[in-house]
């Protein structure tokens, strides 16, 4: 970064304590330019909406989605030792955790200038850690900036109206001047990785809805215990919970940074996920523009992906589930993947570590594909009982209007960083 262009608030942010961020975190929804038209909190801001600066925006998105170096891996499992555990799908780590290192989510965001995606799900380490374990924030931010791609001009096509936005958020969501961060999980890929995980540990799926074992699964009794089963609904619900945790911790990381920067905002789930993805079916509410399908067997439309950006590991983006399994294996074991010996890493002998994982052989892949294809054929989609793509939590960031809090709250409603944010981040340069 250009030292002369760094505002004083940036240095204050670097010195802001974790405990202060934890204890000071609150949802602070009222922004510059906002209006609550009625009720006990009726108030109209005297300020005009003020978008985040480019630096502010990059810092918030970095907190939610930045690459923070190499993933450390899971070391050992008794069942298949001495092989290294081979669950992970990404070699790099991000600011938030992911179950078994699957990392299937990607981060989208929108502001007044457009809709963007951060394409760093499979990125290598953004920077090397120092001997004390620290990273250079400037390098992390620049690495993220290089992986941002603009998808649309203007704000996300999502009106702040019911049923697209929950009734209590219509006055505040996706408004001029605000930044909305949108993590999206490829739940299809996550469930596929979960089936790989299960089989590596000797488990297979059971169709608990139709009360039957999967036809043909007995052929693979030498790989897994075909009587040691997990129900399809449990595996898919567990996977849904895991991706929700992944997306929520992404937003929570951003929420903590808001305290350090003195920005308003909050993390929430009060926007219809199908409308955000683009499956509302209403003209003018195209959201992110994901492809979706409908079927009388399903209670809701099923988004599957955005062509060339984030395509789910399932049909129609792959001809069948065997092809999706091959794509998962390519992500794990192929060039740049976590188990490619040529991928750099944080260890003294990285090639030895990465090469110690057991590669999924033909029989293993065939067994995973049989289970996944059964789900697709039986339910008409993959996964069968949950969406292929899912959103749960969002983070909105904006410039706080302290006058609202001064009018309605006792002192202490916002932090010192909020009180002098404008002076610290947007100092007026004498002419």
C-alpha positions as CSV (number, residue, x, y, z in Angstrom):
1,X,0.0,0.0,0.0
2,X,1.1,3.6,-0.6
3,X,2.1,4.8,2.8
4,X,1.0,8.3,2.1
5,X,-2.5,7.1,1.3
6,X,-3.0,5.0,4.5
7,X,-5.4,6.8,6.8
8,X,-4.7,7.0,10.6
9,X,-7.5,4.6,11.3
10,X,-5.6,1.8,9.6
11,X,-2.9,1.8,12.2
12,X,-5.5,2.1,15.0
13,X,-7.2,-1.0,13.5
14,X,-4.0,-3.0,13.7
15,X,-3.6,-2.3,17.4
16,X,-7.3,-3.0,18.2
17,X,-7.5,-5.9,20.7
18,X,-9.4,-9.1,20.2
19,X,-11.1,-8.9,23.6
20,X,-12.3,-5.4,22.8
21,X,-13.7,-6.7,19.5
22,X,-15.4,-9.6,21.2
23,X,-16.9,-7.5,24.0
24,X,-17.7,-4.6,21.8
25,X,-19.4,-6.5,19.0
26,X,-23.0,-5.5,18.5
27,X,-25.4,-5.3,15.5
28,X,-25.3,-1.6,14.6
29,X,-27.8,-1.3,11.8
30,X,-28.5,2.5,11.4
31,X,-26.3,3.9,8.7
32,X,-25.7,7.3,7.2
33,X,-28.6,8.0,4.9
34,X,-31.0,5.5,6.6
35,X,-34.5,6.1,7.7
36,X,-36.9,4.3,10.0
37,X,-40.3,5.8,9.0
38,X,-42.4,5.0,12.1
39,X,-42.4,3.4,15.5
40,X,-40.5,4.1,18.7
41,X,-37.2,4.4,16.7
42,X,-38.6,6.7,13.9
43,X,-35.7,8.7,12.6
44,X,-34.3,10.0,9.4
45,X,-30.6,10.5,9.0
46,X,-29.4,14.0,8.2
47,X,-26.4,12.5,6.4
48,X,-26.2,11.3,2.8
49,X,-25.3,7.7,2.1
50,X,-21.6,7.2,2.1
51,X,-20.1,4.1,0.4
52,X,-17.1,2.4,2.0
53,X,-13.7,3.5,0.5
54,X,-11.9,1.0,-1.7
55,X,-9.5,0.2,1.2
56,X,-12.4,-0.2,3.7
57,X,-14.2,-2.5,1.4
58,X,-11.1,-4.6,0.7
59,X,-10.3,-5.0,4.4
60,X,-13.8,-6.1,5.3
61,X,-13.9,-8.7,2.4
62,X,-10.4,-9.8,3.4
63,X,-11.6,-10.4,6.9
64,X,-14.5,-12.5,5.6
65,X,-12.6,-14.4,2.9
66,X,-8.8,-13.8,2.8
67,X,-6.3,-16.5,2.2
68,X,-4.1,-16.8,5.4
69,X,-1.5,-19.3,4.3
70,X,-1.4,-23.1,3.9
71,X,-3.9,-25.5,5.5
72,X,-2.2,-27.5,8.2
73,X,-4.0,-30.8,7.4
74,X,-5.5,-33.5,9.6
75,X,-2.6,-35.8,10.7
76,X,-3.8,-39.2,11.5
77,X,-6.7,-41.6,11.6
78,X,-6.3,-45.0,13.3
79,X,-8.3,-46.9,10.6
80,X,-5.9,-46.2,7.7
81,X,-2.6,-45.2,9.4
82,X,0.1,-44.6,8.5
83,X,-1.4,-42.8,5.6
84,X,-2.0,-39.0,6.1
85,X,-5.7,-38.2,6.3
86,X,-6.9,-37.3,2.8
87,X,-10.1,-35.3,3.6
88,X,-9.1,-31.8,2.6
89,X,-10.1,-30.3,-0.8
90,X,-8.1,-27.1,-0.6
91,X,-4.4,-26.6,0.0
92,X,-4.8,-23.0,1.2
93,X,-6.4,-21.8,4.4
94,X,-8.8,-18.9,4.8
95,X,-9.8,-16.6,7.6
96,X,-12.6,-19.1,8.6
97,X,-12.5,-22.8,9.3
98,X,-14.1,-25.5,7.1
99,X,-15.1,-29.0,8.1
100,X,-12.2,-31.4,7.4
101,X,-10.7,-28.7,5.1
102,X,-13.4,-29.2,2.5
103,X,-13.6,-25.4,1.8
104,X,-16.5,-25.5,-0.8
105,X,-17.7,-22.0,-0.3
106,X,-17.0,-18.9,-2.4
107,X,-17.5,-15.3,-1.4
108,X,-19.6,-12.8,-3.4
109,X,-20.2,-9.2,-2.5
110,X,-22.1,-6.1,-3.7
111,X,-22.0,-2.4,-3.3
112,X,-23.0,0.6,-5.4
113,X,-20.4,-0.2,-8.0
114,X,-21.4,-3.8,-8.8
115,X,-21.5,-7.4,-7.9
116,X,-18.2,-9.3,-7.4
117,X,-16.8,-12.7,-6.6
118,X,-13.6,-13.6,-4.7
119,X,-12.2,-16.6,-6.6
120,X,-9.6,-17.8,-4.0
121,X,-11.1,-21.1,-3.0
122,X,-8.2,-23.0,-4.5
123,X,-5.6,-20.3,-4.2
124,X,-2.1,-21.1,-3.0
125,X,-0.8,-19.3,0.2
126,X,-1.1,-15.6,-0.1
127,X,2.2,-15.0,1.6
128,X,4.8,-16.8,3.7
129,X,4.4,-16.6,7.4
130,X,7.2,-15.0,9.4
131,X,9.2,-17.0,12.0
132,X,6.7,-15.8,14.7
133,X,3.8,-17.0,12.7
134,X,2.6,-13.6,11.6
135,X,1.5,-12.6,8.1
136,X,1.8,-9.3,6.3
137,X,-1.7,-7.9,6.0
138,X,-0.7,-5.8,2.9
139,X,0.3,-9.0,1.1
140,X,-2.9,-10.8,2.1
141,X,-5.1,-7.9,1.0
142,X,-3.2,-7.6,-2.3
143,X,-3.6,-11.4,-2.9
144,X,-7.3,-11.1,-2.4
145,X,-7.6,-8.0,-4.6
146,X,-5.9,-9.9,-7.5
147,X,-8.6,-12.6,-7.2
148,X,-11.7,-10.3,-7.3
149,X,-13.8,-10.6,-10.4
150,X,-16.6,-8.2,-11.3
151,X,-19.8,-10.0,-12.4
152,X,-22.4,-7.2,-12.8
153,X,-22.6,-3.4,-12.8
154,X,-24.7,-1.9,-10.1
155,X,-26.0,-3.4,-6.9
156,X,-27.3,-6.9,-6.6
157,X,-30.7,-7.1,-8.3
158,X,-32.6,-7.7,-5.1
159,X,-35.2,-5.2,-3.9
160,X,-35.5,-4.5,-0.2
161,X,-39.1,-5.8,-0.1
162,X,-41.0,-8.8,1.2
163,X,-40.7,-11.7,0.3
164,X,-37.1,-11.2,-0.9
165,X,-36.1,-9.6,2.3
166,X,-37.5,-10.3,5.8
167,X,-40.0,-7.6,6.9
168,X,-37.7,-6.3,9.7
169,X,-34.8,-5.7,7.2
170,X,-36.6,-3.9,4.4
171,X,-35.4,-0.5,5.6
172,X,-31.8,-1.4,5.9
173,X,-30.7,-4.3,3.5
174,X,-28.8,-3.7,0.3
175,X,-29.3,0.0,0.4
176,X,-27.1,2.7,-1.3
177,X,-23.8,3.2,0.5
178,X,-23.8,-0.3,2.0
179,X,-21.5,-3.3,1.4
180,X,-23.2,-6.8,1.5
181,X,-20.9,-9.8,1.7
182,X,-22.5,-13.1,0.6
183,X,-20.8,-16.4,1.2
184,X,-22.2,-19.2,-1.0
185,X,-21.6,-22.9,-0.3
186,X,-21.4,-25.7,-2.9
187,X,-23.4,-28.1,-0.8
188,X,-23.3,-30.7,-3.5
189,X,-19.5,-30.8,-3.4
190,X,-19.6,-30.8,0.4
191,X,-21.9,-33.9,0.5
192,X,-19.7,-35.6,-2.1
193,X,-16.6,-35.0,0.0
194,X,-18.5,-36.3,3.0
195,X,-19.3,-39.5,1.2
196,X,-15.5,-39.8,0.5
197,X,-14.8,-39.2,4.2
198,X,-17.3,-41.8,5.2
199,X,-16.0,-44.5,2.9
200,X,-12.4,-43.7,4.0
201,X,-13.7,-44.6,7.5
202,X,-15.6,-47.7,6.4
203,X,-19.1,-46.2,6.2
204,X,-21.7,-46.2,3.4
205,X,-25.0,-44.5,2.8
206,X,-28.4,-46.0,3.6
207,X,-31.7,-44.8,2.1
208,X,-33.7,-44.1,5.3
209,X,-36.5,-42.5,3.4
210,X,-37.2,-45.6,1.3
211,X,-35.9,-47.9,4.0
212,X,-33.5,-49.8,1.8
213,X,-29.8,-50.4,1.3
214,X,-28.3,-48.9,-1.9
215,X,-28.5,-51.5,-4.7
216,X,-25.1,-52.8,-5.6
217,X,-23.3,-51.5,-2.5
218,X,-22.5,-55.1,-1.4
219,X,-19.9,-55.2,-4.2
220,X,-17.7,-52.9,-2.2
221,X,-17.7,-54.9,1.1
222,X,-13.9,-55.0,0.8
223,X,-13.7,-51.2,1.0
224,X,-16.3,-50.5,3.6
225,X,-18.5,-52.2,6.0
226,X,-21.8,-52.3,4.1
227,X,-23.7,-52.9,7.3
228,X,-22.1,-49.8,9.0
229,X,-24.3,-47.1,7.5
230,X,-25.3,-43.4,7.9
231,X,-28.7,-42.4,6.7
232,X,-28.9,-40.1,3.7
233,X,-30.9,-37.5,5.6
234,X,-28.4,-37.4,8.4
235,X,-25.4,-37.0,6.1
236,X,-27.1,-34.3,4.2
237,X,-28.4,-32.5,7.3
238,X,-24.9,-32.7,8.9
239,X,-23.3,-31.3,5.7
240,X,-25.8,-28.5,5.7
241,X,-24.9,-27.7,9.3
242,X,-21.2,-27.8,8.4
243,X,-21.5,-25.4,5.5
244,X,-23.6,-23.1,7.6
245,X,-20.9,-23.0,10.2
246,X,-18.3,-22.3,7.5
247,X,-20.3,-19.3,6.2
248,X,-21.2,-18.0,9.6
249,X,-17.7,-18.0,10.8
250,X,-16.7,-16.1,7.6
251,X,-19.2,-13.4,8.4
252,X,-18.2,-13.4,12.1
253,X,-14.6,-12.7,11.2
254,X,-15.8,-9.7,9.3
255,X,-18.1,-8.6,12.1
256,X,-15.2,-8.5,14.5
257,X,-13.2,-6.4,12.1
258,X,-16.1,-3.9,11.9
259,X,-15.5,-3.1,15.5
260,X,-11.8,-2.4,14.9
261,X,-12.5,-0.2,11.9
262,X,-15.4,1.7,13.5
263,X,-17.8,0.6,10.9
264,X,-21.5,-0.2,11.4
265,X,-23.1,-3.4,10.2
266,X,-24.0,-6.8,11.4
267,X,-24.2,-10.5,10.3
268,X,-27.7,-11.9,9.7
269,X,-29.7,-14.4,7.7
270,X,-32.8,-12.2,7.0
271,X,-32.7,-12.4,3.2
272,X,-34.3,-15.1,1.1
273,X,-31.3,-17.3,0.0
274,X,-33.1,-18.5,-3.2
275,X,-33.8,-14.9,-4.2
276,X,-30.1,-14.0,-3.7
277,X,-28.9,-16.9,-5.8
278,X,-31.4,-16.0,-8.5
279,X,-34.1,-18.6,-8.1
280,X,-37.0,-16.3,-7.1
281,X,-38.6,-16.6,-10.6
282,X,-39.5,-12.9,-10.5
283,X,-38.4,-10.6,-13.3
284,X,-36.0,-7.9,-12.0
285,X,-34.9,-10.1,-9.0
286,X,-32.1,-11.9,-10.8
287,X,-29.8,-11.9,-7.7
288,X,-26.5,-13.6,-8.5
289,X,-27.9,-15.3,-11.6
290,X,-27.4,-18.9,-10.6
291,X,-29.0,-21.6,-12.7
292,X,-31.9,-23.4,-11.0
293,X,-34.4,-26.1,-11.7
294,X,-37.8,-27.1,-10.4
295,X,-39.4,-30.4,-9.8
296,X,-42.8,-31.4,-8.3
297,X,-40.9,-33.6,-5.9
298,X,-39.0,-30.7,-4.4
299,X,-40.4,-28.1,-2.0
300,X,-38.3,-25.3,-3.4
301,X,-36.3,-24.5,-6.6
302,X,-32.8,-26.0,-6.6
303,X,-29.9,-23.7,-7.6
304,X,-26.9,-25.6,-9.0
305,X,-24.4,-23.0,-10.1
306,X,-23.2,-20.0,-12.0
307,X,-21.6,-20.9,-15.3
308,X,-17.9,-20.4,-15.4
309,X,-17.8,-19.0,-11.8
310,X,-19.1,-21.5,-9.3
311,X,-20.6,-24.6,-10.8
312,X,-21.9,-27.2,-8.4
313,X,-20.4,-30.7,-8.4
314,X,-23.5,-32.3,-9.8
315,X,-25.6,-32.4,-13.0
316,X,-26.3,-30.4,-15.1
317,X,-22.7,-29.0,-14.6
318,X,-21.4,-32.6,-14.9
319,X,-22.9,-35.3,-17.1
320,X,-23.3,-37.6,-14.1
321,X,-22.1,-38.1,-10.6
322,X,-19.1,-40.2,-11.6
323,X,-17.8,-37.2,-13.5
324,X,-18.4,-35.1,-10.4
325,X,-16.4,-37.6,-8.3
326,X,-13.5,-37.3,-10.8
327,X,-13.7,-33.5,-10.4
328,X,-13.5,-33.8,-6.7
329,X,-10.5,-36.1,-6.9
330,X,-8.8,-33.8,-9.3
331,X,-9.3,-30.9,-6.8
332,X,-7.8,-33.0,-4.0
333,X,-5.0,-34.9,-5.8
334,X,-4.4,-32.9,-9.0
335,X,-2.0,-30.1,-9.7
336,X,-2.0,-27.5,-6.9
337,X,-4.3,-29.6,-4.7
338,X,-3.6,-30.4,-1.0
339,X,-2.2,-33.9,-1.8
340,X,-0.1,-33.0,-4.9
341,X,3.5,-33.5,-3.8
342,X,4.5,-30.6,-6.0
343,X,2.3,-28.1,-4.1
344,X,4.3,-26.1,-1.7
345,X,3.4,-26.1,2.0
346,X,4.4,-25.1,5.5
347,X,6.4,-28.1,6.5
348,X,10.1,-28.7,6.3
349,X,9.5,-31.6,3.9
350,X,6.2,-30.6,2.2
351,X,6.5,-33.1,-0.7
352,X,6.9,-35.9,1.7
353,X,3.9,-34.8,3.8
354,X,1.5,-34.2,0.8
355,X,2.6,-37.4,-0.8
356,X,1.8,-39.5,2.3
357,X,-2.0,-39.4,1.7
358,X,-3.8,-42.3,0.2
359,X,-5.1,-41.5,-3.3
360,X,-8.6,-42.6,-4.0
361,X,-8.2,-45.6,-6.4
362,X,-10.6,-46.8,-9.1
363,X,-12.7,-49.0,-6.7
364,X,-13.0,-46.2,-4.2
365,X,-14.2,-43.8,-6.8
366,X,-16.6,-46.3,-8.3
367,X,-18.1,-46.8,-4.8
368,X,-18.5,-43.1,-4.1
369,X,-20.1,-42.6,-7.5
370,X,-22.5,-45.4,-7.1
371,X,-23.8,-43.9,-3.8
372,X,-24.0,-40.3,-5.3
373,X,-25.6,-41.5,-8.5
374,X,-28.2,-43.4,-6.5
375,X,-29.1,-40.2,-4.6
376,X,-29.4,-38.3,-7.9
377,X,-31.5,-40.9,-9.6
378,X,-33.8,-41.4,-6.6
379,X,-34.4,-37.7,-5.8
380,X,-33.8,-36.0,-9.1
381,X,-31.0,-33.9,-7.8
382,X,-27.8,-34.1,-5.7
383,X,-27.9,-33.8,-2.7
384,X,-31.4,-35.4,-2.5
385,X,-33.0,-33.6,0.5
386,X,-31.1,-30.3,0.8
387,X,-30.3,-27.7,-1.9
388,X,-27.2,-28.1,-4.2
389,X,-26.1,-24.5,-3.4
390,X,-26.9,-22.8,-0.2
391,X,-26.6,-19.5,1.6
392,X,-27.3,-18.9,5.2
393,X,-25.5,-15.9,6.6
394,X,-24.6,-12.4,5.3
395,X,-22.5,-9.6,6.5
396,X,-23.5,-6.0,5.9
397,X,-21.0,-3.1,6.5
398,X,-21.8,0.6,6.4
399,X,-20.9,3.9,7.8
400,X,-22.7,4.4,11.1
401,X,-24.8,7.4,11.9
402,X,-23.9,8.1,15.6
403,X,-26.6,10.7,15.8
404,X,-29.3,8.0,15.8
405,X,-27.6,6.2,18.8
406,X,-27.1,9.5,20.6
407,X,-30.8,10.2,20.4
408,X,-32.1,6.8,21.5
409,X,-29.4,5.2,23.5
410,X,-27.5,5.8,26.7
411,X,-23.7,6.5,26.3
412,X,-21.8,3.4,25.2
413,X,-23.9,2.3,22.3
414,X,-20.9,2.4,20.0
415,X,-17.2,2.2,20.4
416,X,-14.5,4.9,20.3
417,X,-13.6,3.6,16.9
418,X,-17.1,4.5,15.7
419,X,-17.1,7.9,17.4
420,X,-14.1,9.1,15.5
421,X,-14.2,6.9,12.4
422,X,-14.7,9.8,10.0
423,X,-11.7,11.7,11.3
424,X,-9.5,8.6,11.3
425,X,-10.5,7.0,8.0
426,X,-11.7,10.0,6.0
427,X,-9.6,13.0,7.2
428,X,-10.2,16.2,5.3
429,X,-7.1,17.3,3.4
430,X,-6.6,21.1,3.7
431,X,-6.8,22.7,0.3
